[in-house]
């Protein structure tokens, strides 16, 4: 990303950045940015050092593809001074947005405790096919990275990459303290990042990731220790559609790990452990919550909060009127010793398909017999929910003797009844199958 591109070292005498954490380096770094041609941009290089910023670094609205800002690793630090109340780096709005920019190998200290409103790490206004890689963003007031479609005549942003970043320390923020926020943008790839200790003490949706548009792929990330005082804190909240949340680790989050407020997501192969730990509120948070429809939730592992407060309410919560969701082949493990935990919690009026989950029985088979002198037998079905009559299938295995017909009645949460129309004067055996996944 440096070869065949103009190269601007912010410590060169033409710009004069110091990087000692004391001198104000804002104007020097901005001068390096402004020195490059907007039609043929190059790479801003941040040698190791701490660069104090007293206002935002801005990327010109007319900048075309090829802009880069790189450091010498996480020893290259952009640090917001107290009272900036803005982002360390801002893309300025343009009709086409900022295309093909690269930001990698440096740290932003957003100094959330020194801010009173707004701001954070990078305001990626109108970002299109941009890469945010191997960044360490510490203590954002609102968002470590905000990728959005711009304001005014800004373009719709899409196809951006956030990879191999460490985003942490925003739980000391008096604002949202989010790690990543997506608005008016889609097809974002979020891969292999470590989100920890985020979630501010006020504001809304104090999650590690807030997705408000859709088609994001959130793959192979770690989410841990969102321990803010804000009860809205958690892992991922999505108001969008068609997201893939695959292969992530959620550990000891205060709030709900994944909250689906939009339709048609795929949530699979995640590990969600110690649900609601640290919340201090018993039975209040979920592994996955949805009040939306037509998502696939499969092959996830869940276990409960084993602490004294036991914050786990459920592993999967299907809220009122949810429909068309497929919940299959998950592992529900409530062995940590909590009480009041529901593997699956239902709101009213739900019509979803639930099948083959470990710890939530939807299919069972067995045998039962009505003996001579009796016309009924009560069968314990062992399912986790009450089957309907249509979900109980019975096959006679012997002749009826003196009886002529049989039927099933009175399904409850634990049993159903097999009936004959007369004393059979012999033992009549049946095979049965109860399946609430159909």
C-alpha positions as CSV (number, residue, x, y, z in Angstrom):
1,X,0.0,0.0,0.0
2,X,3.1,2.3,0.0
3,X,4.7,1.2,-3.3
4,X,4.1,3.6,-6.2
5,X,2.1,6.0,-3.9
6,X,3.3,9.3,-2.6
7,X,4.5,8.9,1.0
8,X,4.0,11.6,3.7
9,X,5.9,11.1,7.0
10,X,4.2,13.4,9.5
11,X,7.5,13.9,11.3
12,X,9.3,15.3,8.2
13,X,10.3,18.9,8.6
14,X,7.7,20.0,6.0
15,X,5.0,19.1,8.5
16,X,6.7,19.0,11.9
17,X,4.7,16.6,14.0
18,X,6.6,15.8,17.3
19,X,4.8,12.7,18.7
20,X,5.7,13.3,22.3
21,X,2.1,13.4,23.7
22,X,2.6,17.0,24.8
23,X,2.9,19.1,21.7
24,X,-0.3,19.7,19.7
25,X,0.3,17.7,16.5
26,X,-3.1,18.3,14.9
27,X,-2.0,21.0,12.4
28,X,1.1,19.1,11.4
29,X,-0.7,15.9,10.6
30,X,-3.5,17.8,8.8
31,X,-0.9,19.6,6.8
32,X,0.5,16.3,5.6
33,X,-3.1,15.2,4.6
34,X,-3.7,18.5,2.8
35,X,-0.4,18.2,1.0
36,X,-1.4,15.2,-1.1
37,X,-3.3,15.5,-4.3
38,X,-7.0,14.6,-4.0
39,X,-6.9,13.1,-7.4
40,X,-3.8,11.0,-6.7
41,X,-3.6,10.6,-2.9
42,X,-0.9,8.7,-1.1
43,X,0.0,7.3,2.4
44,X,0.2,9.2,5.6
45,X,2.8,7.6,7.8
46,X,2.7,7.9,11.6
47,X,6.1,6.8,13.1
48,X,6.0,5.5,16.6
49,X,5.0,8.2,19.1
50,X,2.0,9.7,20.8
51,X,0.3,12.5,18.7
52,X,-1.9,14.9,20.6
53,X,-5.0,16.0,18.7
54,X,-7.0,19.1,19.8
55,X,-9.5,18.7,17.0
56,X,-10.4,16.2,14.3
57,X,-8.2,15.2,11.5
58,X,-10.3,15.6,8.4
59,X,-10.1,13.7,5.1
60,X,-11.1,16.1,2.2
61,X,-14.4,15.4,0.6
62,X,-12.9,15.3,-2.9
63,X,-10.3,12.7,-2.0
64,X,-10.3,9.9,-4.6
65,X,-9.3,6.2,-4.3
66,X,-5.9,5.4,-2.7
67,X,-5.7,7.4,0.5
68,X,-3.9,5.5,3.3
69,X,-3.0,6.2,6.9
70,X,-0.6,3.7,8.5
71,X,1.4,3.6,11.6
72,X,4.5,1.6,12.8
73,X,2.2,-0.6,15.0
74,X,0.3,0.1,18.1
75,X,3.1,2.3,19.4
76,X,1.9,4.9,16.9
77,X,-0.9,6.7,18.9
78,X,-3.4,9.4,18.0
79,X,-4.7,10.8,21.3
80,X,-7.6,13.1,21.6
81,X,-7.1,15.9,24.1
82,X,-9.8,16.5,26.6
83,X,-12.8,18.6,25.5
84,X,-12.5,17.8,21.7
85,X,-15.9,16.2,21.8
86,X,-15.5,14.8,18.3
87,X,-13.8,12.0,16.4
88,X,-10.1,11.7,16.0
89,X,-10.5,11.1,12.2
90,X,-13.5,12.3,10.1
91,X,-14.4,11.7,6.5
92,X,-15.9,14.9,5.1
93,X,-19.2,14.4,3.1
94,X,-19.0,14.2,-0.6
95,X,-21.4,13.1,-3.4
96,X,-19.3,9.9,-4.0
97,X,-18.0,9.3,-0.5
98,X,-14.4,8.2,0.3
99,X,-13.5,5.2,-1.8
100,X,-10.8,2.6,-1.3
101,X,-9.1,4.2,1.8
102,X,-6.9,2.2,4.1
103,X,-6.3,2.7,7.9
104,X,-4.0,0.3,9.7
105,X,-1.4,-0.4,12.2
106,X,-1.9,2.4,14.7
107,X,-3.8,3.2,17.9
108,X,-6.4,5.8,18.6
109,X,-6.9,6.8,22.3
110,X,-10.3,8.6,22.1
111,X,-10.0,9.6,25.8
112,X,-13.8,9.2,26.6
113,X,-13.4,10.4,30.2
114,X,-12.0,13.7,28.9
115,X,-15.1,14.3,26.6
116,X,-18.5,15.5,27.5
117,X,-20.4,14.7,24.3
118,X,-20.1,13.0,20.9
119,X,-17.2,11.6,19.0
120,X,-14.8,8.6,19.2
121,X,-12.3,7.1,16.9
122,X,-13.2,7.3,13.2
123,X,-16.2,8.9,11.6
124,X,-16.3,7.0,8.3
125,X,-18.8,9.3,6.6
126,X,-19.7,7.9,3.1
127,X,-17.0,5.1,3.3
128,X,-17.0,2.8,0.3
129,X,-14.7,-0.2,-0.1
130,X,-12.5,1.1,2.8
131,X,-10.3,-1.1,5.0
132,X,-9.9,-0.6,8.8
133,X,-7.3,-3.2,9.8
134,X,-5.1,-3.9,12.8
135,X,-6.2,-0.8,14.7
136,X,-6.4,-0.4,18.4
137,X,-9.2,2.0,19.4
138,X,-9.4,2.8,23.1
139,X,-12.2,4.5,25.1
140,X,-14.6,5.9,22.5
141,X,-17.2,8.3,23.8
142,X,-19.9,7.2,21.3
143,X,-18.4,5.0,18.6
144,X,-14.9,3.6,18.0
145,X,-15.8,3.4,14.3
146,X,-19.0,4.8,12.8
147,X,-19.5,3.7,9.2
148,X,-22.4,5.5,7.6
149,X,-23.7,6.8,4.4
150,X,-23.0,10.5,4.9
151,X,-25.0,13.6,5.5
152,X,-26.1,16.2,3.0
153,X,-25.2,14.7,-0.4
154,X,-23.0,12.0,1.0
155,X,-23.3,8.6,-0.7
156,X,-24.6,5.3,0.6
157,X,-21.6,3.5,2.1
158,X,-21.0,-0.2,1.5
159,X,-18.5,-3.0,1.1
160,X,-16.2,-1.9,3.9
161,X,-13.8,-4.2,6.0
162,X,-13.1,-4.0,9.7
163,X,-10.6,-6.7,10.5
164,X,-8.1,-7.8,13.2
165,X,-8.8,-4.7,15.4
166,X,-8.8,-4.4,19.2
167,X,-11.7,-2.1,20.2
168,X,-12.0,-1.7,24.0
169,X,-12.3,0.5,27.1
170,X,-15.4,2.5,26.3
171,X,-17.3,1.3,29.4
172,X,-15.9,4.4,31.2
173,X,-17.8,6.6,28.7
174,X,-20.7,8.8,29.7
175,X,-22.1,8.2,26.2
176,X,-23.0,5.2,24.1
177,X,-19.5,3.7,24.3
178,X,-20.1,1.4,21.3
179,X,-17.3,-0.4,19.4
180,X,-18.8,-0.3,15.9
181,X,-21.9,1.5,14.6
182,X,-23.3,1.0,11.1
183,X,-25.9,3.3,9.6
184,X,-27.0,3.7,5.9
185,X,-24.4,1.2,4.8
186,X,-24.4,-2.5,4.0
187,X,-22.2,-5.4,2.9
188,X,-19.8,-4.7,5.7
189,X,-17.3,-7.4,6.6
190,X,-16.4,-7.5,10.3
191,X,-13.9,-10.3,10.8
192,X,-11.5,-11.4,13.5
193,X,-11.8,-8.4,15.9
194,X,-11.6,-8.3,19.7
195,X,-14.3,-6.2,21.3
196,X,-14.0,-5.9,25.1
197,X,-15.0,-3.6,27.9
198,X,-17.3,-1.4,25.9
199,X,-20.8,0.0,26.6
200,X,-21.2,3.5,28.0
201,X,-23.2,4.5,31.0
202,X,-25.9,6.4,29.2
203,X,-27.3,6.8,25.7
204,X,-29.0,4.1,23.6
205,X,-27.9,0.7,22.4
206,X,-24.6,0.5,24.3
207,X,-23.6,-2.7,22.5
208,X,-20.2,-3.6,21.1
209,X,-21.8,-3.5,17.6
210,X,-25.0,-1.7,16.5
211,X,-26.1,-2.5,12.9
212,X,-28.9,-0.3,11.5
213,X,-28.8,-1.2,7.9
214,X,-28.0,-4.8,6.9
215,X,-26.2,-7.4,4.9
216,X,-23.3,-7.3,7.3
217,X,-21.1,-10.4,7.9
218,X,-19.9,-10.6,11.5
219,X,-17.5,-13.5,11.6
220,X,-15.0,-14.9,14.0
221,X,-14.9,-12.0,16.5
222,X,-14.6,-12.0,20.3
223,X,-17.1,-10.1,22.5
224,X,-16.4,-9.9,26.2
225,X,-16.9,-8.0,29.4
226,X,-19.4,-5.4,28.4
227,X,-19.8,-4.4,32.0
228,X,-21.2,-0.8,31.9
229,X,-23.8,0.5,34.2
230,X,-26.1,0.9,31.2
231,X,-28.7,-2.0,31.2
232,X,-28.8,-1.8,27.4
233,X,-25.3,-3.1,27.0
234,X,-24.6,-6.3,25.2
235,X,-22.9,-7.9,22.2
236,X,-24.6,-7.2,18.9
237,X,-27.9,-5.4,18.2
238,X,-29.2,-5.5,14.6
239,X,-32.2,-3.5,13.3
240,X,-31.3,-4.6,9.8
241,X,-32.0,-7.6,7.5
242,X,-29.9,-10.4,6.1
243,X,-27.0,-10.4,8.5
244,X,-24.6,-13.3,9.0
245,X,-23.4,-13.7,12.6
246,X,-21.2,-16.7,12.4
247,X,-18.5,-18.3,14.5
248,X,-18.1,-15.6,17.2
249,X,-17.3,-15.9,20.9
250,X,-19.5,-14.1,23.4
251,X,-18.2,-14.3,26.9
252,X,-19.5,-12.8,30.2
253,X,-21.5,-10.0,28.7
254,X,-23.6,-8.0,31.1
255,X,-26.5,-7.7,28.6
256,X,-28.0,-9.8,25.9
257,X,-25.4,-11.3,23.5
258,X,-27.3,-10.9,20.3
259,X,-30.5,-8.9,19.9
260,X,-32.3,-9.3,16.5
261,X,-34.7,-6.5,15.9
262,X,-34.8,-7.1,12.1
263,X,-35.8,-10.1,9.9
264,X,-34.0,-12.8,8.0
265,X,-30.6,-13.2,9.8
266,X,-28.4,-16.3,10.0
267,X,-26.9,-16.8,13.5
268,X,-24.9,-20.0,13.6
269,X,-21.8,-21.7,15.1
270,X,-21.4,-19.1,17.9
271,X,-20.3,-19.8,21.5
272,X,-22.3,-17.8,24.0
273,X,-21.2,-18.3,27.6
274,X,-22.0,-16.8,31.0
275,X,-25.1,-15.1,29.6
276,X,-25.9,-11.9,31.6
277,X,-22.9,-12.3,33.9
278,X,-22.2,-9.2,36.0
279,X,-25.6,-7.6,35.4
280,X,-26.6,-8.0,39.1
281,X,-30.2,-8.5,37.9
282,X,-31.5,-12.0,38.2
283,X,-33.0,-13.7,35.1
284,X,-33.0,-10.6,33.0
285,X,-30.8,-11.2,29.9
286,X,-30.7,-13.6,26.9
287,X,-28.2,-15.4,24.8
288,X,-30.2,-14.5,21.6
289,X,-33.3,-12.3,21.7
290,X,-35.6,-11.6,18.7
291,X,-38.8,-9.8,18.2
292,X,-38.5,-10.3,14.4
293,X,-39.1,-13.0,11.9
294,X,-37.6,-15.6,9.5
295,X,-34.1,-16.0,11.0
296,X,-32.1,-19.2,11.3
297,X,-30.6,-19.8,14.7
298,X,-28.6,-23.0,14.6
299,X,-25.5,-24.8,15.9
300,X,-24.8,-22.4,18.7
301,X,-23.6,-23.3,22.2
302,X,-25.0,-21.6,25.3
303,X,-24.3,-21.8,29.0
304,X,-25.7,-19.8,31.9
305,X,-24.4,-17.3,34.4
306,X,-23.3,-19.2,37.4
307,X,-22.8,-16.2,39.6
308,X,-24.9,-15.5,42.7
309,X,-27.1,-12.9,40.8
310,X,-27.7,-15.3,37.9
311,X,-28.4,-12.8,35.1
312,X,-29.5,-15.5,32.6
313,X,-33.2,-15.3,31.6
314,X,-33.1,-17.6,28.6
315,X,-30.8,-18.9,25.9
316,X,-33.2,-18.0,23.1
317,X,-36.1,-15.6,23.6
318,X,-38.8,-15.6,20.8
319,X,-40.9,-12.5,21.7
320,X,-44.5,-11.8,21.0
321,X,-45.8,-12.7,17.5
322,X,-42.5,-13.9,16.1
323,X,-43.0,-16.2,13.2
324,X,-41.0,-18.2,10.7
325,X,-37.8,-18.5,12.8
326,X,-35.9,-21.8,12.7
327,X,-34.2,-22.8,15.9
328,X,-32.3,-26.0,15.4
329,X,-29.4,-28.1,16.6
330,X,-28.3,-25.7,19.4
331,X,-26.7,-26.9,22.6
332,X,-28.4,-25.5,25.8
333,X,-26.3,-26.0,28.9
334,X,-27.7,-24.8,32.2
335,X,-25.2,-26.7,34.4
336,X,-23.5,-23.7,36.1
337,X,-26.1,-23.8,38.9
338,X,-28.4,-20.9,38.1
339,X,-32.2,-21.0,38.8
340,X,-35.1,-19.7,36.9
341,X,-33.4,-20.2,33.5
342,X,-35.5,-21.0,30.4
343,X,-33.7,-22.7,27.5
344,X,-36.2,-21.2,25.2
345,X,-38.6,-18.4,26.2
346,X,-41.8,-17.6,24.3
347,X,-43.9,-14.5,24.0
348,X,-47.5,-14.7,23.0
349,X,-48.7,-15.7,19.5
350,X,-45.4,-17.3,18.3
351,X,-45.3,-19.7,15.4
352,X,-41.7,-20.8,14.9
353,X,-40.0,-24.1,14.1
354,X,-37.9,-25.6,16.9
355,X,-36.2,-29.0,16.3
356,X,-33.3,-31.1,17.5
357,X,-31.8,-28.9,20.2
358,X,-29.8,-30.4,23.0
359,X,-31.6,-29.5,26.2
360,X,-34.9,-28.7,24.6
361,X,-36.8,-31.9,23.7
362,X,-39.2,-31.5,20.7
363,X,-39.3,-35.2,19.6
364,X,-39.9,-38.3,21.6
365,X,-41.0,-41.9,21.0
366,X,-42.2,-44.7,23.2
367,X,-44.6,-47.5,23.9
368,X,-47.7,-47.7,26.1
369,X,-50.3,-50.4,26.9
370,X,-53.9,-50.4,28.0
371,X,-54.5,-53.5,30.2
372,X,-57.6,-55.7,30.6
373,X,-60.3,-54.0,32.7
374,X,-59.1,-50.5,31.6
375,X,-60.0,-48.1,28.8
376,X,-57.2,-45.5,29.2
377,X,-53.6,-45.0,29.9
378,X,-51.8,-41.8,30.7
379,X,-48.5,-41.4,28.8
380,X,-45.6,-39.1,30.0
381,X,-44.3,-37.6,26.7
382,X,-41.1,-35.9,28.1
383,X,-41.3,-32.9,25.7
384,X,-40.2,-29.4,26.6
385,X,-43.5,-27.9,25.3
386,X,-47.1,-29.1,25.1
387,X,-47.9,-31.0,21.9
388,X,-51.1,-30.5,20.0
389,X,-53.2,-33.5,19.2
390,X,-52.0,-33.3,15.6
391,X,-48.4,-33.6,16.8
392,X,-49.0,-37.0,18.5
393,X,-48.9,-40.1,16.3
394,X,-50.0,-43.5,17.6
395,X,-49.7,-46.9,16.0
396,X,-51.4,-50.0,17.5
397,X,-49.1,-52.9,17.8
398,X,-51.6,-55.6,18.9
399,X,-55.3,-56.4,18.2
400,X,-57.9,-54.4,20.1
401,X,-59.6,-57.4,21.7
402,X,-63.2,-56.4,22.6
403,X,-62.6,-52.8,21.7
404,X,-63.2,-51.3,18.3
405,X,-61.3,-48.0,18.1
406,X,-58.8,-45.8,19.9
407,X,-58.0,-42.1,20.2
408,X,-55.7,-39.5,21.8
409,X,-56.9,-36.8,24.2
410,X,-55.9,-34.3,26.9
411,X,-52.3,-33.3,25.9
412,X,-50.7,-31.3,28.7
413,X,-47.1,-30.0,29.4
414,X,-46.2,-33.5,30.6
415,X,-48.7,-36.1,29.5
416,X,-51.4,-37.2,27.0
417,X,-54.0,-39.9,27.3
418,X,-54.6,-43.0,25.1
419,X,-58.2,-44.2,25.0
420,X,-60.2,-47.3,23.9
421,X,-64.0,-47.3,23.4
422,X,-64.4,-50.5,25.5
423,X,-62.6,-52.8,27.9
424,X,-60.3,-54.8,25.6
425,X,-60.3,-57.9,27.9
426,X,-56.6,-58.2,27.0
427,X,-53.5,-56.0,26.9
428,X,-53.4,-53.7,23.9
429,X,-50.0,-52.2,23.0
430,X,-49.2,-49.0,21.1
431,X,-46.2,-47.2,19.7
432,X,-46.3,-43.5,19.9
433,X,-44.3,-40.5,18.6
434,X,-44.7,-36.9,19.7
435,X,-43.1,-34.2,17.6
436,X,-43.6,-30.5,18.2
437,X,-41.3,-29.5,15.4
438,X,-43.9,-30.3,12.8
